[in-house]
Amino acid sequence: MSRTTAAEGSAATTAAPAETADAVELDPWIRWAWLLATVWLVFMVFPVLDLVQTPRPAWQVALGATMIVVFTAVYVHGFVISDRPRHARRLPDWWPLAGLAAEIALTAAAIALQGTAAMGLVIYTSAYAMLLTPMRLAVVTVGVLVGATAALTTLVERFDGGQFFLPVLIATIVTLTATRVLEDRREVSQVMAEEMALVAERERVARDVHDVLGHSLTVVVAKAELAERLLDLDPQRARTELAEIRSLSREALGEVRATVAGLRVARLGDELAAASAALAAAGIEGDVPDDPAAVDPRRRIVLAWVLREAVTNVVRHSGARRCTVDLDSDRLTVSDDGRGGPHPPGNGLRGVGERVRAAGGTLTVDEAPGGGTRLEVTW
């Protein structure tokens, strides 16, 4: 059963987007959860029968009937609204407290009018307090109700016949408390799961944007430097490089948009071609296969991201003259003859490392036997 509280959890409820609340409301278990509370209203038949069968002045019968109707309406309204977040947001934060105050006042008035026959209202009031109001207030309220019930049934002769209400009330409160605690834990777990999903999505977008822009901008810089050198030596070739820079920039912009939208998928064949072009633009001799068929199809997307980051690092940091890419069904190796030596992993390597580990593989980066750096991914 959902509930609306005046003090606890209100910030989380108001901070939730309207779309989330509306989506939750579509769940039948949420939409009809109030029936679990109202089904117990069948026991309201006892005060109703007492009004019908016990001789009283007409005004007392009318007053008692009115109190039962109002009590029932407040009780049902509380649970119906609390299970519909979109409607609950339209009400002030104090509305559950006002409903509880009305329930307590009507319970006291009904007991004063009908005696033992109306003591069942205490159970409904306890349920309202425990499930719809802040926990501290609920504990105080049910404590007062239990104490008042015990005092009436043991000290006031008129209520001697109502002693059986006390164990029923205590059992009901214990059950409701367990329900409340379990629901609180469920809500906390749900909030934590949503926050973890949000963090994971942010990391995915950051990782993808880094991989996309890091590679694209590195190639753009390399081509810009090449075009600058060719301006005087070969103007036509320089114009060709500038046209490719423009095309690469547009592609990078489209890739960033697709990444943010969650649509970006790296393709190993495309990345092999892009690696060859990037190495050539940087003046590095590249030995790059052009066919990804040797790679297990399940590994290609991950290896595409790894290849993009590895080639970007070779172009940007290695100072290499040659770079070799080897592919196998469950292996990728990228080695160069550049500076080598230990390098602290940056955001790019950390990102591809996370991708590889998530896919069940292992990423290692170490110094190549003949000098330079060797990156290897294996399964």
C-alpha positions in Angstrom: 0.0 0.0 0.0 1.4 3.4 -0.9 1.1 6.3 1.4 1.7 10.1 1.5 3.5 11.5 4.4 3.7 15.1 5.6 7.3 15.1 6.7 9.1 11.9 5.6 9.7 11.2 1.9 7.9 14.3 0.7 11.0 15.7 -1.0 11.5 12.5 -3.0 7.9 12.4 -4.1 7.8 16.1 -5.2 11.1 15.7 -7.0 9.9 12.8 -9.1 9.0 13.7 -12.7 5.4 13.8 -13.6 6.0 11.1 -16.3 7.3 8.7 -13.6 4.3 9.2 -11.4 1.9 8.8 -14.3 3.7 5.6 -15.4 3.4 4.2 -11.8 -0.2 5.0 -11.7 -0.8 2.7 -14.7 0.2 -0.3 -12.7 -3.0 -2.1 -11.6 -1.4 -3.1 -8.3 -1.0 0.6 -7.6 -4.3 1.7 -9.0 -6.3 -0.8 -7.0 -4.2 -1.1 -3.9 -6.7 0.9 -1.9 -9.1 -2.0 -2.1 -6.8 -3.9 0.3 -7.5 -1.2 2.9 -11.2 -0.8 2.2 -12.1 -4.5 2.1 -11.9 -4.4 5.9 -14.7 -1.9 6.1 -17.0 -4.9 6.2 -16.6 -4.8 10.0 -18.3 -1.4 10.0 -21.5 -3.4 10.0 -21.3 -3.7 13.8 -21.7 0.0 14.6 -24.3 0.2 11.8 -26.3 -2.7 13.3 -26.0 -1.1 16.8 -27.6 2.1 15.4 -30.4 0.1 13.8 -31.1 -2.3 16.7 -30.5 -0.2 19.8 -33.4 2.1 20.8 -32.2 5.8 20.7 -33.6 9.2 19.9 -33.8 9.9 16.2 -31.2 12.7 16.4 -28.7 10.3 17.9 -29.3 7.7 15.2 -28.9 10.5 12.6 -25.7 11.8 14.2 -24.2 8.3 14.5 -25.0 7.5 10.9 -23.5 10.8 9.8 -20.3 10.1 11.8 -19.9 6.6 10.3 -20.4 7.9 6.8 -17.9 10.7 7.2 -15.4 8.4 9.0 -15.6 5.9 6.1 -15.3 8.6 3.5 -12.2 10.1 5.1 -10.6 6.6 5.5 -11.2 5.6 1.9 -10.2 9.0 0.5 -6.9 8.7 2.3 -5.9 5.4 0.8 -7.3 6.2 -2.7 -5.4 9.5 -3.0 -2.2 8.1 -1.4 -2.0 5.4 -4.1 -2.2 8.0 -6.9 0.9 10.2 -6.8 -0.4 12.6 -9.5 -3.5 13.4 -7.5 -1.6 13.5 -4.2 0.6 16.3 -5.5 -2.4 18.5 -5.8 -3.1 18.3 -2.0 -1.2 20.2 0.7 1.4 18.3 2.8 -0.8 18.5 5.9 -3.8 16.6 4.4 -2.9 13.2 6.0 -2.6 14.9 9.4 -6.0 16.6 8.9 -7.5 13.2 8.0 -6.0 11.5 11.0 -7.3 14.3 13.3 -10.8 13.8 11.8 -10.6 10.0 12.3 -9.6 10.4 15.9 -12.3 12.9 16.6 -15.0 10.8 14.9 -13.8 7.7 16.7 -14.0 9.4 20.1 -17.4 10.8 19.3 -18.8 7.5 18.0 -17.5 5.6 21.1 -19.1 8.2 23.4 -22.4 7.7 21.5 -22.5 4.0 20.9 -20.1 2.5 23.5 -18.5 -0.8 22.8 -20.1 -1.2 19.4 -18.0 1.6 18.0 -14.7 0.5 19.4 -13.8 -1.1 16.1 -13.2 2.3 14.7 -10.0 2.4 16.8 -8.5 -0.3 14.5 -9.3 1.7 11.4 -7.8 4.8 12.9 -4.6 2.9 13.8 -4.4 1.6 10.2 -4.8 5.1 8.8 -2.1 6.5 11.1 0.4 3.7 10.5 0.1 3.6 6.7 -0.5 7.2 5.8 1.3 9.5 8.3 5.0 10.0 9.3 6.4 7.1 11.3 7.0 9.0 14.5 3.5 10.4 14.5 2.1 7.0 13.8 3.9 5.4 16.7 2.7 8.1 19.1 -0.9 7.8 17.8 -1.2 4.1 18.0 0.4 4.1 21.4 -2.2 6.6 22.7 -5.0 4.5 21.0 -3.8 1.3 22.6 -3.5 3.0 26.0 -7.0 4.5 25.8 -8.5 1.2 24.7 -6.8 -0.6 27.6 -8.0 2.1 30.1 -11.6 2.0 28.8 -12.0 -1.7 28.8 -10.4 -2.3 32.2 -11.4 0.8 34.2 -14.8 1.9 32.8 -17.7 -0.6 33.5 -19.6 0.5 30.4 -16.8 -1.0 28.2 -16.3 -4.3 29.9 -17.6 -6.2 26.9 -15.0 -4.6 24.7 -11.9 -6.3 26.2 -11.5 -8.6 23.2 -10.7 -5.5 21.1 -7.4 -4.9 22.8 -5.6 -8.1 21.6 -7.1 -7.6 18.1 -5.9 -4.0 18.1 -2.4 -5.0 19.2 -2.2 -7.8 16.6 -3.4 -5.4 13.9 -0.8 -2.8 14.8 2.1 -5.4 14.8 1.0 -6.5 11.3 0.7 -2.9 10.0 4.1 -2.0 11.5 5.7 -4.9 9.7 4.0 -3.8 6.5 5.2 -0.3 7.0 8.8 -1.3 7.6 8.9 -3.7 4.6 7.4 -0.9 2.4 9.9 1.6 3.6 12.8 -0.8 2.7 11.3 -1.5 -0.7 11.0 2.2 -1.4 14.6 2.8 -0.3 15.8 -0.1 -2.5 13.8 1.3 -5.4 15.3 4.8 -5.0 18.8 3.3 -4.8 18.2 1.2 -7.9 17.0 4.3 -9.8 20.0 6.3 -8.7 22.4 3.5 -9.7 20.7 3.3 -13.1 21.1 7.1 -13.5 24.7 7.0 -12.5 25.4 4.1 -14.9 23.7 6.0 -17.7 25.7 9.1 -17.0 28.9 7.1 -17.1 27.8 5.5 -20.3 27.2 8.8 -22.0 30.4 10.3 -20.6 32.4 7.3 -21.8 30.8 7.2 -25.2 31.2 10.9 -25.8 34.9 10.7 -24.7 35.6 7.9 -27.0 33.8 9.5 -29.9 35.2 13.0 -29.5 38.7 11.8 -28.5 39.2 9.9 -31.7 37.4 12.3 -34.0 39.2 15.4 -32.7 42.6 13.6 -32.8 42.1 12.8 -36.5 40.9 16.4 -37.2 44.0 17.8 -35.5 46.3 15.5 -37.4 44.6 16.4 -40.7 44.7 20.1 -39.9 48.4 19.9 -39.2 48.9 18.0 -42.5 46.8 20.5 -44.4 48.9 23.4 -42.9 52.1 21.8 -44.2 50.6 21.2 -47.6 49.3 24.7 -48.2 52.4 25.8 -50.0 53.6 22.4 -51.3 50.4 21.0 -52.6 47.4 23.3 -52.4 45.0 20.8 -54.0 45.9 18.1 -51.5 45.5 20.7 -48.7 42.0 21.5 -49.9 41.2 17.8 -50.0 42.4 17.4 -46.3 40.3 20.5 -45.3 37.2 18.9 -47.0 37.8 15.7 -45.0 38.2 17.8 -41.8 34.8 19.3 -42.5 33.3 15.9 -43.2 34.9 14.4 -40.0 33.5 17.3 -37.9 30.0 16.7 -39.2 30.3 13.0 -38.5 31.6 13.6 -35.0 28.7 16.0 -34.3 26.2 13.3 -35.5 27.9 10.6 -33.4 27.7 12.8 -30.3 24.0 13.3 -30.8 23.5 9.6 -31.4 25.5 8.8 -28.3 23.5 11.1 -26.1 20.3 9.6 -27.5 21.6 6.1 -26.7 21.7 5.1 -30.4 25.5 5.1 -31.0 26.9 1.6 -31.8 30.5 1.1 -32.8 31.1 -1.1 -35.8 34.5 -2.9 -36.0 34.7 -2.7 -39.8 34.2 1.1 -39.7 36.7 1.4 -36.9 39.3 -0.6 -38.8 38.9 1.8 -41.8 39.0 4.8 -39.5 42.1 3.5 -37.8 43.9 3.3 -41.1 42.9 6.8 -42.1 43.9 8.3 -38.7 47.3 6.6 -38.7 47.9 7.8 -42.3 46.9 11.3 -41.5 49.4 11.4 -38.6 52.2 10.1 -40.7 52.3 6.7 -39.0 52.7 3.6 -41.0 49.8 1.4 -40.2 49.4 -2.4 -40.5 45.7 -2.7 -40.0 43.4 -5.5 -41.3 40.4 -4.4 -43.2 38.1 -7.4 -42.6 36.6 -8.0 -39.1 35.3 -11.5 -40.1 37.9 -13.2 -38.0 36.4 -11.7 -34.8 33.6 -13.5 -32.9 30.5 -11.3 -33.6 29.8 -11.2 -29.9 33.1 -9.3 -29.3 33.1 -6.9 -32.2 31.3 -3.9 -30.6 33.6 -4.0 -27.6 36.7 -4.4 -29.7 35.5 -1.5 -31.9 35.5 0.8 -29.0 38.9 -0.5 -27.8 40.4 -0.1 -31.2 39.2 3.5 -31.5 40.7 4.4 -28.1 44.0 2.6 -28.7 44.6 4.2 -32.1 43.7 7.6 -30.7 46.3 7.2 -28.0 48.9 6.0 -30.6 48.3 9.1 -32.7 48.1 11.5 -29.8 50.8 10.3 -27.4 53.2 7.6 -28.8 55.3 9.5 -31.3 55.5 6.2 -33.2 56.5 5.5 -36.8 54.6 2.2 -37.1 51.5 0.7 -35.6 50.3 -2.8 -36.0 46.8 -4.1 -35.3 46.2 -7.9 -35.0 42.8 -9.5 -34.8 41.7 -13.0 -33.7 38.4 -14.6 -32.8 38.7 -13.5 -29.2 41.7 -11.2 -29.2 42.8 -7.7 -30.2 46.4 -6.4 -30.1 47.5 -2.9 -30.9 51.3 -2.3 -30.7 53.5 0.6 -31.7 57.2 1.4 -31.8 56.8 4.7 -30.0 58.0 6.0 -26.6 56.6 3.1 -24.5 57.1 3.0 -20.8 54.5 3.1 -18.0 51.7 5.5 -18.5 49.0 6.3 -16.0 45.6 5.3 -17.5 43.4 8.2 -18.5 39.7 8.4 -18.8 39.7 6.7 -22.2 41.6 3.6 -21.1 39.5 3.4 -17.9 36.4 3.6 -20.0 37.4 0.8 -22.4 38.6 -1.2 -19.5 35.1 -1.0 -18.0 33.6 -2.1 -21.3 36.0 -5.1 -21.6 35.4 -6.2 -18.0 31.6 -5.9 -18.5 31.9 -8.2 -21.5 34.0 -10.7 -19.5 37.4 -9.9 -21.1 40.8 -8.7 -19.9 42.6 -5.6 -21.0 46.3 -5.3 -20.5 48.6 -2.4 -21.5 52.4 -2.9 -21.2 55.7 -2.2 -22.9 56.2 -3.9 -26.3 59.2 -6.3 -26.5 61.0 -4.2 -29.1 60.0 -0.9 -27.5 56.8 1.1 -27.6 53.5 0.1 -26.2 51.3 -3.0 -26.6 47.6 -3.0 -25.8 45.9 -6.4 -25.7 42.3 -7.5 -25.1 41.6 -11.2 -24.6 38.8 -13.5 -23.6 
